[in-house]
Amino acid sequence: MKKLLVELGDRSYPIYIGAGLLNQPELLSQHIKARQVVIVSNATIAPLYLDKILKNLLKFDVETVILPDGEQFKTLEYVTRIFDKLLACKFSRNATLIALGGGVIGDMGGFAAACYQRGIAFLQIPTTLLAQVDSSVGGKTGVNHPLGKNMIGAFYQPQCVIADADVLDTLDDRQLSAGLAEVIKYGLIRDIGFFEWLENNINKLLARDKNALAYAIEQSCLNKADVVAEDETETGVRATLNLGHTFGHAIETGTGYGTYLHGEAVAIGTCQAADLSRRKGWLNDADVERIITLFKRCNLPAYPPEEIDSDRFLELMSVDKKNVNGQIRLILLTKIGAATLPIDVDLNSLKQTLNTYGR
């Protein structure tokens, strides 16, 4: 087992990474301070892992909330079901919420924990690669709105993250590939050595080699923990973690939540950001092709959907947390392994990317 620490002063917390961690009940119990516990999961994950978690919590008073599975259910309406359970069972401010699932469950569970009685403790048990390497770490929580993805939420840190590599055995190939999009991101924005390792080991990751997966998860979490420790609330360098996300969120919103997995949309958006970086003169043709090739090797899409034209893209991209005074601001790459902070983009160059890349 590897133990990393997200350094946030008195709100610091560990990330546990390894195989068989759900069989170690003390990992959970040491982070639960009172008897009341609610487990939030979904209809796909609960049948696989809920009983195992319940066996680890026999000395606690445990309730469960099982939500439908899918990005389209990441809404205030479904978060209310968590509040309904907490209130009906008279849970106090000392209660603990456990989010057992992928990024959707982690975001919704964390947001509910942040809001209920102005904040109760919560733990993350991510069950997808994307959640293990990205969304479970850093305290971003929230829900979607028909007009924009993740526009309603809060920064709220967990007590711990337990990333059990064994749960990836039940992850389907599409979800595994989607998680690799966020893994690649870390190499692109700040770790050229890791990017090169991914180029050399992507086949092992797709074959679910346990050692390769463990290394990819560890390196991703190390990179994210460093960034979050430096900039918890995204006033600076943490924004670089959004490489490709403004494009990607537009794709998710424009095609209907759930049509593209988050990682698939981010893969496309990162390729679009690479194309725009080339237009700025920072990347060359070989760099862009290298990036596109790696995403394609992961069985990820690299080109935007035809049904979203440039005008619709611009409309959707105008609803983004990085924008200031109506100006679209993006994370771009100055080279493979280095990213900009959010910058105002030239509208003509952006339109060229939207009109020509992959069209």
N, C-alpha and C positions, 0 to 999 in steps of 0.2 A: 504494500500500500504506500502510495505517495501522499504526503500532506503538504499542501501549499497554504500560504496565508495571504489574504487580502488585507493589506495594511491600511486601516482607517481609524487609528487611535482606539478609543474605547468601543468602537463598533467593528473592530477587526473580526474576521471569522475565517475558519479553515475550509479548504476544499479537499475532500478525500477522494483519491483516484486509485482504483484497483479493481481486481476481480473478487467476487464473493462478498462484497461489502454489505449487501442486504442480509447476509447471514451473521452479522456482528451486531447484535441488538444494542450494545453499549454505545455505538456510534450515534445512534438516535437518542437514546435515553439521557445521555450526558448533556444534551442540548435542550432538554425539555424541563422546565422549572416548576410546572404545576400539573395537576392531574388531568385537566380538560384538554383533549386533543381532537382536532377535526382533520381528517384526511380528505383532500380534494383530488379527485382523479377523473378519468374519462372512461367511456364504455369500452374502449379498446384495451387500455392498460390495466384497469381494475381486475378483470378476470385473470390476468397473468401474474400480477405482483401484489395485489392488495392483501391477500391472506398471509403472505410472507411478512408484510409490514405489521399486520395485526398481531401476529405471533410474537413480534418483538416488543409489543406495547401492552402486554397482559396486565400490568400494574396500573395502567392509566384508564381513564374514562374516555372512550374513543367513539366519535361519531364520524360518518362518512357522507360525502357529497359526490355523486357520480354524474358528470356532465356529458353531453354528447361530444363526439370527437370531431374536431375540424376548426379551421380558422374562421369559418362563417359564424361560429358560435361564440367568438371572443367579443362579447358585447356586454353592455351594462345590464341587459335583461338577464343574462345567464349568471353574471356576478351576483345579482340579487338572490339567486338561489342559495348561494353560500351564506349571505347575510340572513336569509330566512332560517337556515339551519342553526346558525350561531345564536340567533335571538330565540328561536323556539326551544332550544336546549339550555337557555340562560347561561351562555358562556360568558365568563368574566374577562377582564382586561389581562389576566394572567394566563389565559389560554394560549395554546400553540397550534398553528395551522401548518400542516405538512402538504406540500405540493408534489404530487406523485404523477409525473407525466412529462410530456414534451414542453416546448416553449409556450404554447397556448395556455396550458394548465399552470405553468410557472408564472406567467405574466398575470393571469386572472387571480390565482391564489395569492400572489404577492400583493396585488392591488387590493383585494378584499382584506388581507391582513393589515395593510397600511391604513385602511379606512375604518375598520371595525373598532369602535371605542377609541378612535384616533391612534390606533396602532397596537397590534398584538404580535407576538413572536411568530416567525415562520421559518420553516426548513425547506430546502430544495432537494428533491430526489429526481433528477432529470433522467428520462428514459429514452431520449433520442440523442444521436450524436450532436445535432445542432444545439440542443439544450445543454448538453454536457460541456461543449467547448465555448458557448457564447451566452445564450439568453439566461442561464441560471446564475451567472456570475456578474456582479456589478450593481444589482439593485434596481434595474429598470423594470417597472411593472406597469400594467395598463391594459386598455381594451381599444378595439377599433371603433370607428364611426363610419357610416356610409360615405362621408366626404373625405375621410383621411385615416390612414393606418396609424395606430398607437398615439393618437392625438389627445387621449384622455388617460392620465396615469400619474404615477408618483415615483420618485426615487426612494426606495425602501429596501434596506439590506437584510438578507437572511441571517440566521444564526449559524448556518453551515450549509455546505453543498456536498452531497454524497453522490459521486459519479461512479457507479458500478459498471464496469465494462461488460459484465456478463449479460446485462439487459439488452445489449446491442445484438445478441444472438437472435432475438425475436423481432428485430427491426427489419422492415422490408427494404429491398434494394433501392427503391426510389428515395425513401427517407434517408438512407445512408449517404447516397449521393448528395442530397440536399444539405446534409450536415457538412460535407466536405467543402461546400462553397464558402462557409464561414471559416473553415480551417485555412483555406487558400488565402483568404483575406489577410490573416495575420502576417503571412509571408510577404504579401504585396505591400502592406503599409509600413512595416517596420523590421522585417527579419528575412533578409535575402538568403541567409543560410538555410532557414526553414523552408523557404520557397524551393530552393534547389533540392533539399531532401525530399520534398513532396514530388517533384518531377521524377526523382529516382525511385520512389517507393509507392507511387499511387496505385500500382497493381496489387501490392500487398494490402493496402487499405481496402480496396474493393473486394479482395478475397477474404477480408475480415481477419487478417493476421493479428493475433492478440498483442504481440509485442509492438507492432507498428501502430496499431490503434492506440495503445497506452501511451506511446511516445507522442503521437499527434495530439491527443487530449491534453497531456501534460504541457507540451510547448504552447498550445493555444491558451490554456488557462494561465500559464506564466505570463504570456504577453498581455492578456487582458487584465490580470491582477495588477501588473505594473502600471498600466494605463489608468485603471480605476483609482489606484492609490494616489496617483499624481493629480487626477482631475475627476472627482466623484460625480459632479453634477453637470458635466459636459459644458464647461465654459471655455475649454481650450482643447488640449490634445485628445481627449476622449472622443471628440467629434470625428476623428480620423477612422474610428471603428465603423463609421457609417459609409465607408467607401461603397459605392454602387447602390446604396439603400434608397436614395431619393428617386432614382430611376426605378428601382425594384418595387418600392412602395406604390409608385404610380401604376406599375403593371398589375400588382395585386388588387389595387382598388379598381382599376379600369376594367379588369376582366372578371371581377367578382371574387371576393375572398374565398380561397380554397381551390380555385382553378389552377393556379400555380402554387406550389409549395414555396414558403418564404425563401429557402435556399436557392430554388430554381430562379425565382425573380431576382435575387441578389446576384446570381451568376450572370444573368443577362445584363443587369444594371452595371456590374463591374466591367464587363466588356464594353459597354457604352461609355463608361467613364474613361476607360483606357483609350478608346477612339478619340474622345474629346481631349485627353492629355496629349495625344499625338498631334492634334490640331494646334495645341499650344506650343508644340516644339519640344516637349519634354520626353516623350517616348518616340522611338522610331518604329518602322513597320515590323521589324523583327521582334521587338518587345511586345507589340500588340498581338502578333501571331503566336508568340510563346504563351501569352496569357490565355488567349482563346483556346489554344490546343490543350492546355491543362484542364480547363473546364470541360471541354469535349471528352477528354479521356475519362472524366468522372461521370460520363453519361448525363451531363447537364446541358440545358439549352444555352446557346450563346447569342441568339438573335431575338429581337423584340417581336411580339405578336403583331400580325398585320392589322388587326382590328383597331389598334390604337395609333392614330396618325399623329403628326407632330403637334398640331393644335391641341388635341386632347391630352397629349403628354404634358405640354406646357401648363395646361389648366390643372392637371393633377399634381404636377410638381410644384405648383404655386402654394400648395398646402403642405408645408414641411417645416419642422421645428428649427431648422438651420436658417431659414429665410429671414431677412430683416427688411422692413419697410417695403415689402412686396418684391424684393429682389431675390431671384433664385440664387442660392449659394450652394456650391458643391465641393466635395472632397475629390481631388484629382491626384494623380501619381506624377511626381517629378522624376522618378525612375522606379524600376522594380525594387521594392524594399524601402521606399520612402514616399510619404503622402503629404499633401498640403493640409493646412487647416482650412475651414470653410472659406471659399473665395467667391466673390462676385464673378459670374461667368458672362462672357460676351454672348449676347443673344444670337448674333448671326452664326457664331461657331457652334453654339448649342443646337440651333435649328439645322445646321448642316449634318451634325451627328444624328439628330432625330429623323432627318429626311433621307439619309443615305446609308447609315450603318445597318447592314443586314437587310436592306430593302431591295 
